[in-house]
Amino acid sequence: MEGKTPVDNGDEQDEQEAAERRRERRKLIGQLLIDWSPVLAGVANLVVQHLSR
């Protein structure tokens, strides 16, 4: 194996764990947006009404 470095499985596992954390974070953010969408829509409506005056 001249000139080649052996693949470190720790790096691959770290990448997989990071990808899993990103998926969980995206799922949580998506769920929060869904849960809060009526509130956000109401706030947006108030802002539009205020700016329309």
mmCIF file of the N, C-alpha and C atoms, coordinates in Angstrom:
data_MODEL
# 
_entry.id   MODEL 
# 
loop_
_atom_site.group_PDB 
_atom_site.id 
_atom_site.type_symbol 
_atom_site.label_atom_id 
_atom_site.label_alt_id 
_atom_site.label_comp_id 
_atom_site.label_asym_id 
_atom_site.label_entity_id 
_atom_site.label_seq_id 
_atom_site.pdbx_PDB_ins_code 
_atom_site.Cartn_x 
_atom_site.Cartn_y 
_atom_site.Cartn_z 
_atom_site.occupancy 
_atom_site.B_iso_or_equiv 
_atom_site.pdbx_formal_charge 
_atom_site.auth_seq_id 
_atom_site.auth_comp_id 
_atom_site.auth_asym_id 
_atom_site.auth_atom_id 
_atom_site.pdbx_PDB_model_num 
ATOM 1   N N  . MET A 1 1  ? 0.823   -1.179 0.000  1.00 0.00 ? 1  MET A N  1 
ATOM 2   C CA . MET A 1 1  ? 0.000   0.000  0.000  1.00 0.00 ? 1  MET A CA 1 
ATOM 3   C C  . MET A 1 1  ? 0.866   1.242  0.000  1.00 0.00 ? 1  MET A C  1 
ATOM 4   N N  . GLU A 1 2  ? 1.712   1.323  -0.909 1.00 0.00 ? 2  GLU A N  1 
ATOM 5   C CA . GLU A 1 2  ? 2.618   2.447  -0.968 1.00 0.00 ? 2  GLU A CA 1 
ATOM 6   C C  . GLU A 1 2  ? 1.893   3.693  -1.467 1.00 0.00 ? 2  GLU A C  1 
ATOM 7   N N  . GLY A 1 3  ? 2.008   4.799  -0.733 1.00 0.00 ? 3  GLY A N  1 
ATOM 8   C CA . GLY A 1 3  ? 1.401   6.051  -1.141 1.00 0.00 ? 3  GLY A CA 1 
ATOM 9   C C  . GLY A 1 3  ? -0.087  6.149  -0.864 1.00 0.00 ? 3  GLY A C  1 
ATOM 10  N N  . LYS A 1 4  ? -0.646  5.129  -0.235 1.00 0.00 ? 4  LYS A N  1 
ATOM 11  C CA . LYS A 1 4  ? -2.081  5.154  0.062  1.00 0.00 ? 4  LYS A CA 1 
ATOM 12  C C  . LYS A 1 4  ? -2.289  5.112  1.575  1.00 0.00 ? 4  LYS A C  1 
ATOM 13  N N  . THR A 1 5  ? -3.294  5.803  2.025  1.00 0.00 ? 5  THR A N  1 
ATOM 14  C CA . THR A 1 5  ? -3.621  5.781  3.443  1.00 0.00 ? 5  THR A CA 1 
ATOM 15  C C  . THR A 1 5  ? -4.812  4.860  3.648  1.00 0.00 ? 5  THR A C  1 
ATOM 16  N N  . PRO A 1 6  ? -4.780  4.045  4.653  1.00 0.00 ? 6  PRO A N  1 
ATOM 17  C CA . PRO A 1 6  ? -5.937  3.181  4.904  1.00 0.00 ? 6  PRO A CA 1 
ATOM 18  C C  . PRO A 1 6  ? -7.149  4.025  5.297  1.00 0.00 ? 6  PRO A C  1 
ATOM 19  N N  . VAL A 1 7  ? -8.318  3.557  4.886  1.00 0.00 ? 7  VAL A N  1 
ATOM 20  C CA . VAL A 1 7  ? -9.553  4.275  5.194  1.00 0.00 ? 7  VAL A CA 1 
ATOM 21  C C  . VAL A 1 7  ? -9.852  4.104  6.671  1.00 0.00 ? 7  VAL A C  1 
ATOM 22  N N  . ASP A 1 8  ? -10.141 5.207  7.323  1.00 0.00 ? 8  ASP A N  1 
ATOM 23  C CA . ASP A 1 8  ? -10.462 5.175  8.748  1.00 0.00 ? 8  ASP A CA 1 
ATOM 24  C C  . ASP A 1 8  ? -11.971 5.077  8.901  1.00 0.00 ? 8  ASP A C  1 
ATOM 25  N N  . ASN A 1 9  ? -12.446 3.967  9.450  1.00 0.00 ? 9  ASN A N  1 
ATOM 26  C CA . ASN A 1 9  ? -13.885 3.764  9.613  1.00 0.00 ? 9  ASN A CA 1 
ATOM 27  C C  . ASN A 1 9  ? -14.488 4.760  10.589 1.00 0.00 ? 9  ASN A C  1 
ATOM 28  N N  . GLY A 1 10 ? -13.699 5.303  11.493 1.00 0.00 ? 10 GLY A N  1 
ATOM 29  C CA . GLY A 1 10 ? -14.201 6.290  12.438 1.00 0.00 ? 10 GLY A CA 1 
ATOM 30  C C  . GLY A 1 10 ? -14.727 7.514  11.725 1.00 0.00 ? 10 GLY A C  1 
ATOM 31  N N  . ASP A 1 11 ? -14.034 7.954  10.683 1.00 0.00 ? 11 ASP A N  1 
ATOM 32  C CA . ASP A 1 11 ? -14.481 9.117  9.921  1.00 0.00 ? 11 ASP A CA 1 
ATOM 33  C C  . ASP A 1 11 ? -15.821 8.843  9.243  1.00 0.00 ? 11 ASP A C  1 
ATOM 34  N N  . GLU A 1 12 ? -15.939 7.650  8.671  1.00 0.00 ? 12 GLU A N  1 
ATOM 35  C CA . GLU A 1 12 ? -17.187 7.289  7.987  1.00 0.00 ? 12 GLU A CA 1 
ATOM 36  C C  . GLU A 1 12 ? -18.339 7.236  8.984  1.00 0.00 ? 12 GLU A C  1 
ATOM 37  N N  . GLN A 1 13 ? -18.080 6.685  10.156 1.00 0.00 ? 13 GLN A N  1 
ATOM 38  C CA . GLN A 1 13 ? -19.124 6.597  11.178 1.00 0.00 ? 13 GLN A CA 1 
ATOM 39  C C  . GLN A 1 13 ? -19.501 7.999  11.667 1.00 0.00 ? 13 GLN A C  1 
ATOM 40  N N  . ASP A 1 14 ? -18.523 8.881  11.830 1.00 0.00 ? 14 ASP A N  1 
ATOM 41  C CA . ASP A 1 14 ? -18.802 10.258 12.231 1.00 0.00 ? 14 ASP A CA 1 
ATOM 42  C C  . ASP A 1 14 ? -19.688 10.949 11.204 1.00 0.00 ? 14 ASP A C  1 
ATOM 43  N N  . GLU A 1 15 ? -19.401 10.720 9.922  1.00 0.00 ? 15 GLU A N  1 
ATOM 44  C CA . GLU A 1 15 ? -20.209 11.321 8.854  1.00 0.00 ? 15 GLU A CA 1 
ATOM 45  C C  . GLU A 1 15 ? -21.641 10.800 8.902  1.00 0.00 ? 15 GLU A C  1 
ATOM 46  N N  . GLN A 1 16 ? -21.791 9.499  9.145  1.00 0.00 ? 16 GLN A N  1 
ATOM 47  C CA . GLN A 1 16 ? -23.134 8.915  9.218  1.00 0.00 ? 16 GLN A CA 1 
ATOM 48  C C  . GLN A 1 16 ? -23.908 9.479  10.403 1.00 0.00 ? 16 GLN A C  1 
ATOM 49  N N  . GLU A 1 17 ? -23.224 9.633  11.544 1.00 0.00 ? 17 GLU A N  1 
ATOM 50  C CA . GLU A 1 17 ? -23.885 10.192 12.723 1.00 0.00 ? 17 GLU A CA 1 
ATOM 51  C C  . GLU A 1 17 ? -24.268 11.648 12.487 1.00 0.00 ? 17 GLU A C  1 
ATOM 52  N N  . ALA A 1 18 ? -23.396 12.399 11.830 1.00 0.00 ? 18 ALA A N  1 
ATOM 53  C CA . ALA A 1 18 ? -23.693 13.803 11.526 1.00 0.00 ? 18 ALA A CA 1 
ATOM 54  C C  . ALA A 1 18 ? -24.884 13.889 10.576 1.00 0.00 ? 18 ALA A C  1 
ATOM 55  N N  . ALA A 1 19 ? -24.938 13.000 9.590  1.00 0.00 ? 19 ALA A N  1 
ATOM 56  C CA . ALA A 1 19 ? -26.061 12.988 8.646  1.00 0.00 ? 19 ALA A CA 1 
ATOM 57  C C  . ALA A 1 19 ? -27.359 12.664 9.380  1.00 0.00 ? 19 ALA A C  1 
ATOM 58  N N  . GLU A 1 20 ? -27.314 11.746 10.319 1.00 0.00 ? 20 GLU A N  1 
ATOM 59  C CA . GLU A 1 20 ? -28.499 11.388 11.092 1.00 0.00 ? 20 GLU A CA 1 
ATOM 60  C C  . GLU A 1 20 ? -28.960 12.572 11.944 1.00 0.00 ? 20 GLU A C  1 
ATOM 61  N N  . ARG A 1 21 ? -28.016 13.280 12.559 1.00 0.00 ? 21 ARG A N  1 
ATOM 62  C CA . ARG A 1 21 ? -28.381 14.461 13.353 1.00 0.00 ? 21 ARG A CA 1 
ATOM 63  C C  . ARG A 1 21 ? -29.008 15.538 12.473 1.00 0.00 ? 21 ARG A C  1 
ATOM 64  N N  . ARG A 1 22 ? -28.482 15.705 11.255 1.00 0.00 ? 22 ARG A N  1 
ATOM 65  C CA . ARG A 1 22 ? -29.062 16.694 10.323 1.00 0.00 ? 22 ARG A CA 1 
ATOM 66  C C  . ARG A 1 22 ? -30.488 16.310 9.953  1.00 0.00 ? 22 ARG A C  1 
ATOM 67  N N  . ARG A 1 23 ? -30.719 15.017 9.695  1.00 0.00 ? 23 ARG A N  1 
ATOM 68  C CA . ARG A 1 23 ? -32.075 14.551 9.355  1.00 0.00 ? 23 ARG A CA 1 
ATOM 69  C C  . ARG A 1 23 ? -33.038 14.812 10.514 1.00 0.00 ? 23 ARG A C  1 
ATOM 70  N N  . GLU A 1 24 ? -32.590 14.509 11.740 1.00 0.00 ? 24 GLU A N  1 
ATOM 71  C CA . GLU A 1 24 ? -33.441 14.720 12.903 1.00 0.00 ? 24 GLU A CA 1 
ATOM 72  C C  . GLU A 1 24 ? -33.735 16.206 13.089 1.00 0.00 ? 24 GLU A C  1 
ATOM 73  N N  . ARG A 1 25 ? -32.727 17.060 12.876 1.00 0.00 ? 25 ARG A N  1 
ATOM 74  C CA . ARG A 1 25 ? -32.911 18.498 13.024 1.00 0.00 ? 25 ARG A CA 1 
ATOM 75  C C  . ARG A 1 25 ? -33.900 19.024 11.989 1.00 0.00 ? 25 ARG A C  1 
ATOM 76  N N  . ARG A 1 26 ? -33.753 18.557 10.730 1.00 0.00 ? 26 ARG A N  1 
ATOM 77  C CA . ARG A 1 26 ? -34.683 18.977 9.674  1.00 0.00 ? 26 ARG A CA 1 
ATOM 78  C C  . ARG A 1 26 ? -36.107 18.545 9.994  1.00 0.00 ? 26 ARG A C  1 
ATOM 79  N N  . LYS A 1 27 ? -36.240 17.318 10.513 1.00 0.00 ? 27 LYS A N  1 
ATOM 80  C CA . LYS A 1 27 ? -37.568 16.808 10.869 1.00 0.00 ? 27 LYS A CA 1 
ATOM 81  C C  . LYS A 1 27 ? -38.177 17.667 11.978 1.00 0.00 ? 27 LYS A C  1 
ATOM 82  N N  . LEU A 1 28 ? -37.379 18.030 12.979 1.00 0.00 ? 28 LEU A N  1 
ATOM 83  C CA . LEU A 1 28 ? -37.856 18.852 14.083 1.00 0.00 ? 28 LEU A CA 1 
ATOM 84  C C  . LEU A 1 28 ? -38.259 20.238 13.591 1.00 0.00 ? 28 LEU A C  1 
ATOM 85  N N  . ILE A 1 29 ? -37.442 20.850 12.756 1.00 0.00 ? 29 ILE A N  1 
ATOM 86  C CA . ILE A 1 29 ? -37.753 22.180 12.229 1.00 0.00 ? 29 ILE A CA 1 
ATOM 87  C C  . ILE A 1 29 ? -39.026 22.130 11.398 1.00 0.00 ? 29 ILE A C  1 
ATOM 88  N N  . GLY A 1 30 ? -39.150 21.107 10.560 1.00 0.00 ? 30 GLY A N  1 
ATOM 89  C CA . GLY A 1 30 ? -40.359 20.947 9.751  1.00 0.00 ? 30 GLY A CA 1 
ATOM 90  C C  . GLY A 1 30 ? -41.592 20.800 10.619 1.00 0.00 ? 30 GLY A C  1 
ATOM 91  N N  . GLN A 1 31 ? -41.486 20.017 11.675 1.00 0.00 ? 31 GLN A N  1 
ATOM 92  C CA . GLN A 1 31 ? -42.628 19.815 12.570 1.00 0.00 ? 31 GLN A CA 1 
ATOM 93  C C  . GLN A 1 31 ? -42.990 21.110 13.287 1.00 0.00 ? 31 GLN A C  1 
ATOM 94  N N  . LEU A 1 32 ? -41.973 21.872 13.707 1.00 0.00 ? 32 LEU A N  1 
ATOM 95  C CA . LEU A 1 32 ? -42.242 23.152 14.359 1.00 0.00 ? 32 LEU A CA 1 
ATOM 96  C C  . LEU A 1 32 ? -42.950 24.113 13.413 1.00 0.00 ? 32 LEU A C  1 
ATOM 97  N N  . LEU A 1 33 ? -42.514 24.134 12.150 1.00 0.00 ? 33 LEU A N  1 
ATOM 98  C CA . LEU A 1 33 ? -43.163 25.016 11.170 1.00 0.00 ? 33 LEU A CA 1 
ATOM 99  C C  . LEU A 1 33 ? -44.613 24.612 10.949 1.00 0.00 ? 33 LEU A C  1 
ATOM 100 N N  . ILE A 1 34 ? -44.866 23.310 10.896 1.00 0.00 ? 34 ILE A N  1 
ATOM 101 C CA . ILE A 1 34 ? -46.239 22.833 10.723 1.00 0.00 ? 34 ILE A CA 1 
ATOM 102 C C  . ILE A 1 34 ? -47.086 23.207 11.935 1.00 0.00 ? 34 ILE A C  1 
ATOM 103 N N  . ASP A 1 35 ? -46.529 22.993 13.139 1.00 0.00 ? 35 ASP A N  1 
ATOM 104 C CA . ASP A 1 35 ? -47.277 23.297 14.366 1.00 0.00 ? 35 ASP A CA 1 
ATOM 105 C C  . ASP A 1 35 ? -47.577 24.787 14.493 1.00 0.00 ? 35 ASP A C  1 
ATOM 106 N N  . TRP A 1 36 ? -46.629 25.617 14.096 1.00 0.00 ? 36 TRP A N  1 
ATOM 107 C CA . TRP A 1 36 ? -46.765 27.060 14.274 1.00 0.00 ? 36 TRP A CA 1 
ATOM 108 C C  . TRP A 1 36 ? -47.319 27.761 13.037 1.00 0.00 ? 36 TRP A C  1 
ATOM 109 N N  . SER A 1 37 ? -47.641 27.025 11.975 1.00 0.00 ? 37 SER A N  1 
ATOM 110 C CA . SER A 1 37 ? -48.080 27.675 10.745 1.00 0.00 ? 37 SER A CA 1 
ATOM 111 C C  . SER A 1 37 ? -49.326 28.550 10.923 1.00 0.00 ? 37 SER A C  1 
ATOM 112 N N  . PRO A 1 38 ? -50.326 28.152 11.720 1.00 0.00 ? 38 PRO A N  1 
ATOM 113 C CA . PRO A 1 38 ? -51.476 29.057 11.896 1.00 0.00 ? 38 PRO A CA 1 
ATOM 114 C C  . PRO A 1 38 ? -51.068 30.376 12.560 1.00 0.00 ? 38 PRO A C  1 
ATOM 115 N N  . VAL A 1 39 ? -50.167 30.298 13.525 1.00 0.00 ? 39 VAL A N  1 
ATOM 116 C CA . VAL A 1 39 ? -49.692 31.501 14.211 1.00 0.00 ? 39 VAL A CA 1 
ATOM 117 C C  . VAL A 1 39 ? -48.913 32.379 13.233 1.00 0.00 ? 39 VAL A C  1 
ATOM 118 N N  . LEU A 1 40 ? -48.018 31.756 12.478 1.00 0.00 ? 40 LEU A N  1 
ATOM 119 C CA . LEU A 1 40 ? -47.229 32.512 11.505 1.00 0.00 ? 40 LEU A CA 1 
ATOM 120 C C  . LEU A 1 40 ? -48.128 33.142 10.441 1.00 0.00 ? 40 LEU A C  1 
ATOM 121 N N  . ALA A 1 41 ? -49.153 32.426 10.021 1.00 0.00 ? 41 ALA A N  1 
ATOM 122 C CA . ALA A 1 41 ? -50.084 32.974 9.032  1.00 0.00 ? 41 ALA A CA 1 
ATOM 123 C C  . ALA A 1 41 ? -50.825 34.172 9.614  1.00 0.00 ? 41 ALA A C  1 
ATOM 124 N N  . GLY A 1 42 ? -51.224 34.090 10.869 1.00 0.00 ? 42 GLY A N  1 
ATOM 125 C CA . GLY A 1 42 ? -51.905 35.209 11.519 1.00 0.00 ? 42 GLY A CA 1 
ATOM 126 C C  . GLY A 1 42 ? -51.009 36.424 11.637 1.00 0.00 ? 42 GLY A C  1 
ATOM 127 N N  . VAL A 1 43 ? -49.763 36.213 12.017 1.00 0.00 ? 43 VAL A N  1 
ATOM 128 C CA . VAL A 1 43 ? -48.808 37.317 12.116 1.00 0.00 ? 43 VAL A CA 1 
ATOM 129 C C  . VAL A 1 43 ? -48.576 37.939 10.746 1.00 0.00 ? 43 VAL A C  1 
ATOM 130 N N  . ALA A 1 44 ? -48.405 37.115 9.734  1.00 0.00 ? 44 ALA A N  1 
ATOM 131 C CA . ALA A 1 44 ? -48.202 37.627 8.381  1.00 0.00 ? 44 ALA A CA 1 
ATOM 132 C C  . ALA A 1 44 ? -49.416 38.434 7.928  1.00 0.00 ? 44 ALA A C  1 
ATOM 133 N N  . ASN A 1 45 ? -50.605 37.962 8.258  1.00 0.00 ? 45 ASN A N  1 
ATOM 134 C CA . ASN A 1 45 ? -51.831 38.674 7.905  1.00 0.00 ? 45 ASN A CA 1 
ATOM 135 C C  . ASN A 1 45 ? -51.871 40.042 8.585  1.00 0.00 ? 45 ASN A C  1 
ATOM 136 N N  . LEU A 1 46 ? -51.511 40.097 9.861  1.00 0.00 ? 46 LEU A N  1 
ATOM 137 C CA . LEU A 1 46 ? -51.485 41.372 10.575 1.00 0.00 ? 46 LEU A CA 1 
ATOM 138 C C  . LEU A 1 46 ? -50.476 42.338 9.961  1.00 0.00 ? 46 LEU A C  1 
ATOM 139 N N  . VAL A 1 47 ? -49.328 41.833 9.594  1.00 0.00 ? 47 VAL A N  1 
ATOM 140 C CA . VAL A 1 47 ? -48.303 42.675 8.986  1.00 0.00 ? 47 VAL A CA 1 
ATOM 141 C C  . VAL A 1 47 ? -48.796 43.234 7.667  1.00 0.00 ? 47 VAL A C  1 
ATOM 142 N N  . VAL A 1 48 ? -49.417 42.393 6.855  1.00 0.00 ? 48 VAL A N  1 
ATOM 143 C CA . VAL A 1 48 ? -49.941 42.851 5.549  1.00 0.00 ? 48 VAL A CA 1 
ATOM 144 C C  . VAL A 1 48 ? -51.026 43.905 5.765  1.00 0.00 ? 48 VAL A C  1 
ATOM 145 N N  . GLN A 1 49 ? -51.905 43.669 6.728  1.00 0.00 ? 49 GLN A N  1 
ATOM 146 C CA . GLN A 1 49 ? -52.960 44.650 7.015  1.00 0.00 ? 49 GLN A CA 1 
ATOM 147 C C  . GLN A 1 49 ? -52.356 45.982 7.476  1.00 0.00 ? 49 GLN A C  1 
ATOM 148 N N  . HIS A 1 50 ? -51.368 45.893 8.330  1.00 0.00 ? 50 HIS A N  1 
ATOM 149 C CA . HIS A 1 50 ? -50.725 47.105 8.837  1.00 0.00 ? 50 HIS A CA 1 
ATOM 150 C C  . HIS A 1 50 ? -50.040 47.879 7.720  1.00 0.00 ? 50 HIS A C  1 
ATOM 151 N N  . LEU A 1 51 ? -49.382 47.166 6.828  1.00 0.00 ? 51 LEU A N  1 
ATOM 152 C CA . LEU A 1 51 ? -48.655 47.828 5.735  1.00 0.00 ? 51 LEU A CA 1 
ATOM 153 C C  . LEU A 1 51 ? -49.612 48.341 4.657  1.00 0.00 ? 51 LEU A C  1 
ATOM 154 N N  . SER A 1 52 ? -50.849 47.837 4.624  1.00 0.00 ? 52 SER A N  1 
ATOM 155 C CA . SER A 1 52 ? -51.818 48.251 3.609  1.00 0.00 ? 52 SER A CA 1 
ATOM 156 C C  . SER A 1 52 ? -52.504 49.574 3.960  1.00 0.00 ? 52 SER A C  1 
ATOM 157 N N  . ARG A 1 53 ? -52.354 50.009 5.187  1.00 0.00 ? 53 ARG A N  1 
ATOM 158 C CA . ARG A 1 53 ? -53.041 51.243 5.616  1.00 0.00 ? 53 ARG A CA 1 
ATOM 159 C C  . ARG A 1 53 ? -52.401 52.469 5.028  1.00 0.00 ? 53 ARG A C  1 
# 
